[in-house]
C-alpha cells in the first residue's frame, strides 16, 4: 500500500498539483531510508539531521543528484521526485 501512495504522490508532484504540508521529509518518503527526523539507524544511509551533519547543504545535494553532478543509484532516482521541495526538506532537517 505504501508503494502505491508514493507512486501517486510522485505522479502528483510531476503534475505540479501536490502540496507538501508540515513534514515534507516524511511525506515524500525520505524517512524510509534516512530515518525519522533524518536520523538514520542504518549505516548504509547517512543521517541528514542538521545536528548529525552540520556541514550538509541539503538543497545543493538534492539539486546535484537531480542534475547528475552527484551519482547514486537510489538518490539519482529519488531526488527528481522532490523537485521544488528541496528548501522545505532542508528547513525541516535544520530543525531536527
N, C-alpha and C positions, 0 to 999 in steps of 0.2 A: 504494500500500500504506500509506503513512504517513497518508493521509487516513482510511482505514478504521480504523486504530488510534486516531486522535484521536477519531473519532466513537464508537468503542467505549468509550474512556476517558471521554468526556463522558457517555455514557449510564450508565456505572457510577457516575460522580460523582452524577448525578441520583438514582440509586437508593440512594446512600449506602454502596455496598459497595467503593468504590475507595480504597485506602490509598496515599498517595504515599510513596515510600521516600526515599532520600538526597537527591535533587535534584529538588524539585517544579517548579522553573523549566523544566527540560528536559522532564520527564515530562508536564507539562501543555501543552507546545507554545510557551511564552513565548519561547524562544530562537529560534524560527523567524523572528520579526520583530526582537526586541530583542537578538539576538546571543548568542554563547556567553558565559556568565558575566555577562550583562546589558550587554555592551559592543558596542553596535550599530556595524556598519560601513556602515549605510545611513542617510543624513541624515534621511530621512522618519520613521524610527522612533527615538525617543530611547533613549539609553543609560540603563540603570536601575541599574547597579552603584553601590554606595554611594560609591565613590571618584569616580565621574563625576557623581553627583547627591547630594551630602551633605544637601541640603535636602528630598529626596523622601521622603514618607511613603507607602510602597507600600500599606500596609493601607488607609489613608484613600482613596488614589487608586482602588484596586480597588473599594472599597465605594461610592464616589461614582459610578463607572461602572455598578455593579450597580443602584444606586437611581435612576439617571438624572440625578443632580445634575450630573455631568460627561457630556458627549456627544461621541462619536467613533464613526463607523460601525464600525470594526474592534473597538475596545475595548468598545463597548457590547454587541457580540455575544460577545466572548471572555470578559469579566470574569465573567459569570454561571457560566461553566463551571468556574471555580476557587473558587467559593463554599465556604467552610470551610477553604481552604488559603492564605488571604491572609497570615497570620502566617508560615507555613512558607516562602512565597515571599520575604517581606520578610527573614526570617532568613538565607536563602540569599544574597540580594543583598547583605546587610550584610557578608558575608564576602568579597565579590568586589572 
